[in-house]
Amino acid sequence: GLVYYVAHDNTPPTIRQTSGNPASLTFHLSDTGTGVKSYEAYIDNKFVLFEQGKDRSNIFCDLRKTPIPVTKTQHTLRIVATDRRQNVATYTTKEIFLEAGLFFDGTNNNHRNVEIRKKVLL
């Protein structure tokens, strides 16, 4: 007879920083279920364009090309990734922009906060 399988995806994507280059941020987005559908990035709640690399799971942003001013004040970077079942992961970190580029306030993940919402595929 026929065999049927029921599958569900309630696991959100993962967002991992892969470069701490002071002038350019690089992240790897992945999802083991249905795949990453979309992502958005914000600095201080203002949309910032992150481009995709040759491998579409890598995204990057040259901070010198953003409208965010270079100051010694703290800024917040937030990346939101959504998979094809609407599971959402949010990566948040606080950073300080210096004239040479970006300085992380502590280690790369020191101020990282991941917020996850799950939905079940029926």
FIKOLZA-1660 file (N, C-alpha, C; in steps of 0.1 Angstrom, whole numbers, plus 5000, padded with zeros to 4 digits):
% residues 122
   i   px   py   pz ch aa at
   1 5008 4988 5000  A  G  N
   1 5000 5000 5000  A  G CA
   1 5009 5013 5000  A  G  C
   2 5002 5023 5001  A  L  N
   2 5008 5036 5001  A  L CA
   2 5013 5040 5015  A  L  C
   3 5024 5047 5016  A  V  N
   3 5029 5051 5029  A  V CA
   3 5028 5067 5029  A  V  C
   4 5022 5072 5039  A  Y  N
   4 5021 5087 5040  A  Y CA
   4 5030 5091 5052  A  Y  C
   5 5035 5103 5051  A  Y  N
   5 5043 5109 5062  A  Y CA
   5 5037 5123 5065  A  Y  C
   6 5037 5126 5078  A  V  N
   6 5033 5139 5082  A  V CA
   6 5046 5146 5087  A  V  C
   7 5048 5158 5082  A  A  N
   7 5060 5165 5086  A  A CA
   7 5056 5179 5091  A  A  C
   8 5064 5184 5100  A  H  N
   8 5061 5197 5105  A  H CA
   8 5074 5204 5107  A  H  C
   9 5074 5218 5107  A  D  N
   9 5086 5226 5108  A  D CA
   9 5082 5236 5119  A  D  C
  10 5087 5234 5131  A  N  N
  10 5085 5244 5141  A  N CA
  10 5098 5250 5146  A  N  C
  11 5108 5248 5138  A  T  N
  11 5122 5253 5142  A  T CA
  11 5125 5266 5134  A  T  C
  12 5128 5276 5141  A  P  N
  12 5131 5289 5134  A  P CA
  12 5145 5288 5127  A  P  C
  13 5148 5297 5118  A  P  N
  13 5161 5298 5112  A  P CA
  13 5172 5301 5122  A  P  C
  14 5184 5298 5118  A  T  N
  14 5195 5303 5127  A  T CA
  14 5202 5314 5120  A  T  C
  15 5207 5323 5128  A  I  N
  15 5214 5335 5124  A  I CA
  15 5228 5335 5131  A  I  C
  16 5238 5334 5123  A  R  N
  16 5252 5333 5129  A  R CA
  16 5261 5343 5123  A  R  C
  17 5268 5351 5131  A  Q  N
  17 5277 5361 5126  A  Q CA
  17 5290 5353 5122  A  Q  C
  18 5295 5356 5110  A  T  N
  18 5307 5349 5105  A  T CA
  18 5319 5358 5103  A  T  C
  19 5317 5371 5105  A  S  N
  19 5328 5381 5104  A  S CA
  19 5326 5392 5113  A  S  C
  20 5337 5396 5119  A  G  N
  20 5337 5408 5128  A  G CA
  20 5345 5419 5122  A  G  C
  21 5347 5419 5109  A  N  N
  21 5354 5430 5102  A  N CA
  21 5348 5443 5106  A  N  C
  22 5357 5453 5110  A  P  N
  22 5351 5465 5115  A  P CA
  22 5343 5473 5104  A  P  C
  23 5345 5471 5092  A  A  N
  23 5338 5479 5081  A  A CA
  23 5327 5471 5075  A  A  C
  24 5327 5458 5077  A  S  N
  24 5317 5450 5070  A  S CA
  24 5312 5439 5079  A  S  C
  25 5299 5437 5080  A  L  N
  25 5293 5426 5088  A  L CA
  25 5289 5415 5079  A  L  C
  26 5291 5403 5083  A  T  N
  26 5287 5391 5075  A  T CA
  26 5280 5381 5084  A  T  C
  27 5269 5376 5079  A  F  N
  27 5261 5366 5087  A  F CA
  27 5257 5354 5078  A  F  C
  28 5255 5343 5085  A  H  N
  28 5251 5331 5078  A  H CA
  28 5237 5328 5083  A  H  C
  29 5227 5326 5073  A  L  N
  29 5213 5323 5077  A  L CA
  29 5211 5309 5072  A  L  C
  30 5205 5301 5081  A  S  N
  30 5202 5287 5076  A  S CA
  30 5189 5282 5083  A  S  C
  31 5183 5272 5077  A  D  N
  31 5170 5267 5083  A  D CA
  31 5170 5252 5078  A  D  C
  32 5169 5243 5088  A  T  N
  32 5169 5229 5085  A  T CA
  32 5156 5223 5080  A  T  C
  33 5145 5231 5081  A  G  N
  33 5132 5226 5077  A  G CA
  33 5129 5231 5063  A  G  C
  34 5121 5241 5062  A  T  N
  34 5116 5246 5049  A  T CA
  34 5125 5255 5042  A  T  C
  35 5135 5260 5048  A  G  N
  35 5144 5270 5042  A  G CA
  35 5141 5284 5046  A  G  C
  36 5151 5293 5045  A  V  N
  36 5149 5307 5048  A  V CA
  36 5141 5314 5037  A  V  C
  37 5130 5320 5040  A  K  N
  37 5122 5327 5030  A  K CA
  37 5126 5342 5029  A  K  C
  38 5129 5349 5040  A  S  N
  38 5132 5363 5039  A  S CA
  38 5140 5367 5051  A  S  C
  39 5146 5379 5050  A  Y  N
  39 5154 5384 5061  A  Y CA
  39 5153 5400 5060  A  Y  C
  40 5155 5406 5071  A  E  N
  40 5155 5421 5072  A  E CA
  40 5165 5425 5082  A  E  C
  41 5172 5436 5080  A  A  N
  41 5182 5441 5090  A  A CA
  41 5179 5455 5093  A  A  C
  42 5182 5459 5105  A  Y  N
  42 5179 5472 5110  A  Y CA
  42 5191 5477 5119  A  Y  C
  43 5195 5489 5118  A  I  N
  43 5203 5495 5128  A  I CA
  43 5196 5507 5134  A  I  C
  44 5194 5506 5147  A  D  N
  44 5186 5516 5154  A  D CA
  44 5172 5517 5148  A  D  C
  45 5166 5506 5145  A  N  N
  45 5153 5505 5140  A  N CA
  45 5151 5511 5126  A  N  C
  46 5162 5514 5119  A  K  N
  46 5162 5519 5105  A  K CA
  46 5167 5508 5096  A  K  C
  47 5159 5505 5086  A  F  N
  47 5162 5494 5076  A  F CA
  47 5176 5497 5070  A  F  C
  48 5184 5486 5070  A  V  N
  48 5197 5487 5063  A  V CA
  48 5198 5475 5054  A  V  C
  49 5203 5478 5042  A  L  N
  49 5204 5468 5031  A  L CA
  49 5216 5458 5034  A  L  C
  50 5213 5446 5035  A  F  N
  50 5223 5435 5036  A  F CA
  50 5222 5428 5022  A  F  C
  51 5233 5426 5015  A  E  N
  51 5233 5419 5003  A  E CA
  51 5236 5404 5005  A  E  C
  52 5232 5396 4995  A  Q  N
  52 5234 5382 4995  A  Q CA
  52 5247 5379 4988  A  Q  C
  53 5255 5369 4993  A  G  N
  53 5267 5365 4986  A  G CA
  53 5264 5355 4975  A  G  C
  54 5274 5349 4970  A  K  N
  54 5273 5338 4960  A  K CA
  54 5264 5327 4966  A  K  C
  55 5267 5324 4978  A  D  N
  55 5259 5314 4985  A  D CA
  55 5248 5322 4992  A  D  C
  56 5236 5320 4987  A  R  N
  56 5225 5329 4992  A  R CA
  56 5222 5329 5007  A  R  C
  57 5229 5319 5014  A  S  N
  57 5227 5319 5028  A  S CA
  57 5236 5328 5036  A  S  C
  58 5245 5335 5028  A  N  N
  58 5254 5345 5034  A  N CA
  58 5249 5359 5031  A  N  C
  59 5248 5367 5041  A  I  N
  59 5245 5381 5038  A  I CA
  59 5255 5390 5044  A  I  C
  60 5257 5402 5038  A  F  N
  60 5267 5411 5043  A  F CA
  60 5263 5425 5040  A  F  C
  61 5270 5434 5048  A  C  N
  61 5267 5448 5047  A  C CA
  61 5280 5456 5049  A  C  C
  62 5283 5465 5040  A  D  N
  62 5295 5474 5041  A  D CA
  62 5289 5486 5049  A  D  C
  63 5293 5487 5061  A  L  N
  63 5288 5498 5070  A  L CA
  63 5291 5512 5065  A  L  C
  64 5302 5513 5057  A  R  N
  64 5305 5526 5052  A  R CA
  64 5295 5531 5041  A  R  C
  65 5287 5522 5037  A  K  N
  65 5277 5526 5026  A  K CA
  65 5263 5527 5033  A  K  C
  66 5262 5528 5046  A  T  N
  66 5249 5529 5052  A  T CA
  66 5247 5544 5057  A  T  C
  67 5235 5548 5059  A  P  N
  67 5233 5562 5063  A  P CA
  67 5235 5564 5078  A  P  C
  68 5240 5554 5085  A  I  N
  68 5241 5554 5100  A  I CA
  68 5254 5563 5102  A  I  C
  69 5253 5573 5111  A  P  N
  69 5265 5582 5113  A  P CA
  69 5276 5574 5121  A  P  C
  70 5288 5578 5119  A  V  N
  70 5299 5572 5126  A  V CA
  70 5301 5581 5139  A  V  C
  71 5297 5574 5150  A  T  N
  71 5298 5581 5163  A  T CA
  71 5304 5571 5173  A  T  C
  72 5306 5576 5185  A  K  N
  72 5311 5568 5196  A  K CA
  72 5299 5563 5205  A  K  C
  73 5287 5565 5200  A  T  N
  73 5276 5561 5207  A  T CA
  73 5272 5546 5203  A  T  C
  74 5264 5540 5212  A  Q  N
  74 5260 5527 5210  A  Q CA
  74 5249 5526 5200  A  Q  C
  75 5249 5516 5191  A  H  N
  75 5239 5514 5181  A  H CA
  75 5234 5499 5183  A  H  C
  76 5222 5497 5178  A  T  N
  76 5216 5483 5179  A  T CA
  76 5214 5478 5165  A  T  C
  77 5220 5466 5163  A  L  N
  77 5218 5459 5150  A  L CA
  77 5208 5448 5153  A  L  C
  78 5198 5447 5145  A  R  N
  78 5188 5436 5146  A  R CA
  78 5186 5430 5132  A  R  C
  79 5187 5416 5132  A  I  N
  79 5184 5409 5119  A  I CA
  79 5173 5399 5122  A  I  C
  80 5163 5400 5113  A  V  N
  80 5151 5391 5115  A  V CA
  80 5150 5382 5103  A  V  C
  81 5150 5369 5105  A  A  N
  81 5150 5359 5095  A  A CA
  81 5137 5350 5097  A  A  C
  82 5130 5348 5086  A  T  N
  82 5117 5341 5086  A  T CA
  82 5118 5329 5076  A  T  C
  83 5114 5317 5080  A  D  N
  83 5114 5306 5071  A  D CA
  83 5101 5305 5064  A  D  C
  84 5099 5294 5056  A  R  N
  84 5087 5293 5047  A  R CA
  84 5075 5289 5055  A  R  C
  85 5076 5286 5068  A  R  N
  85 5065 5282 5076  A  R CA
  85 5062 5293 5087  A  R  C
  86 5068 5305 5084  A  Q  N
  86 5066 5317 5092  A  Q CA
  86 5073 5316 5106  A  Q  C
  87 5082 5306 5108  A  N  N
  87 5090 5306 5121  A  N CA
  87 5100 5318 5120  A  N  C
  88 5101 5325 5131  A  V  N
  88 5110 5337 5130  A  V CA
  88 5121 5336 5141  A  V  C
  89 5133 5341 5137  A  A  N
  89 5144 5342 5146  A  A CA
  89 5149 5357 5145  A  A  C
  90 5152 5362 5156  A  T  N
  90 5158 5376 5157  A  T CA
  90 5171 5376 5164  A  T  C
  91 5181 5382 5157  A  Y  N
  91 5194 5383 5163  A  Y CA
  91 5196 5398 5166  A  Y  C
  92 5200 5401 5178  A  T  N
  92 5202 5415 5182  A  T CA
  92 5215 5417 5189  A  T  C
  93 5222 5427 5186  A  T  N
  93 5235 5430 5193  A  T CA
  93 5237 5445 5194  A  T  C
  94 5244 5450 5204  A  K  N
  94 5247 5464 5206  A  K CA
  94 5261 5466 5202  A  K  C
  95 5263 5477 5194  A  E  N
  95 5276 5480 5188  A  E CA
  95 5280 5494 5190  A  E  C
  96 5293 5497 5188  A  I  N
  96 5297 5511 5188  A  I CA
  96 5304 5514 5175  A  I  C
  97 5300 5524 5168  A  F  N
  97 5307 5528 5156  A  F CA
  97 5318 5538 5158  A  F  C
  98 5330 5534 5154  A  L  N
  98 5341 5543 5155  A  L CA
  98 5345 5547 5141  A  L  C
  99 5355 5557 5140  A  E  N
  99 5359 5561 5127  A  E CA
  99 5365 5550 5119  A  E  C
 100 5371 5540 5125  A  A  N
 100 5377 5529 5118  A  A CA
 100 5366 5519 5114  A  A  C
 101 5354 5520 5119  A  G  N
 101 5344 5511 5115  A  G CA
 101 5335 5507 5127  A  G  C
 102 5334 5494 5130  A  L  N
 102 5325 5489 5140  A  L CA
 102 5333 5483 5151  A  L  C
 103 5329 5486 5163  A  F  N
 103 5336 5480 5175  A  F CA
 103 5325 5473 5183  A  F  C
 104 5327 5460 5185  A  F  N
 104 5317 5452 5193  A  F CA
 104 5318 5455 5207  A  F  C
 105 5307 5457 5214  A  D  N
 105 5307 5460 5228  A  D CA
 105 5308 5446 5235  A  D  C
 106 5321 5441 5237  A  G  N
 106 5323 5428 5242  A  G CA
 106 5325 5419 5231  A  G  C
 107 5323 5406 5233  A  T  N
 107 5325 5396 5223  A  T CA
 107 5314 5397 5213  A  T  C
 108 5316 5390 5201  A  N  N
 108 5306 5391 5191  A  N CA
 108 5292 5388 5195  A  N  C
 109 5290 5378 5204  A  N  N
 109 5277 5374 5209  A  N CA
 109 5274 5378 5223  A  N  C
 110 5282 5387 5228  A  N  N
 110 5280 5391 5242  A  N CA
 110 5266 5398 5245  A  N  C
 111 5262 5406 5236  A  H  N
 111 5249 5412 5237  A  H CA
 111 5238 5406 5228  A  H  C
 112 5241 5395 5223  A  R  N
 112 5231 5388 5214  A  R CA
 112 5219 5383 5222  A  R  C
 113 5208 5386 5216  A  N  N
 113 5195 5381 5222  A  N CA
 113 5187 5375 5211  A  N  C
 114 5184 5362 5212  A  V  N
 114 5176 5356 5202  A  V CA
 114 5162 5354 5207  A  V  C
 115 5153 5358 5199  A  E  N
 115 5139 5357 5203  A  E CA
 115 5133 5348 5192  A  E  C
 116 5126 5338 5196  A  I  N
 116 5121 5328 5187  A  I CA
 116 5106 5326 5188  A  I  C
 117 5099 5326 5176  A  R  N
 117 5085 5323 5176  A  R CA
 117 5083 5310 5167  A  R  C
 118 5075 5301 5172  A  K  N
 118 5074 5289 5164  A  K CA
 118 5059 5287 5159  A  K  C
 119 5058 5281 5148  A  K  N
 119 5045 5277 5142  A  K CA
 119 5046 5263 5137  A  K  C
 120 5035 5256 5138  A  V  N
 120 5035 5242 5134  A  V CA
 120 5029 5241 5120  A  V  C
 121 5036 5233 5111  A  L  N
 121 5031 5230 5098  A  L CA
 121 5021 5219 5099  A  L  C
 122 5009 5222 5095  A  L  N
 122 4999 5212 5095  A  L CA
 122 4997 5205 5081  A  L  C
% end
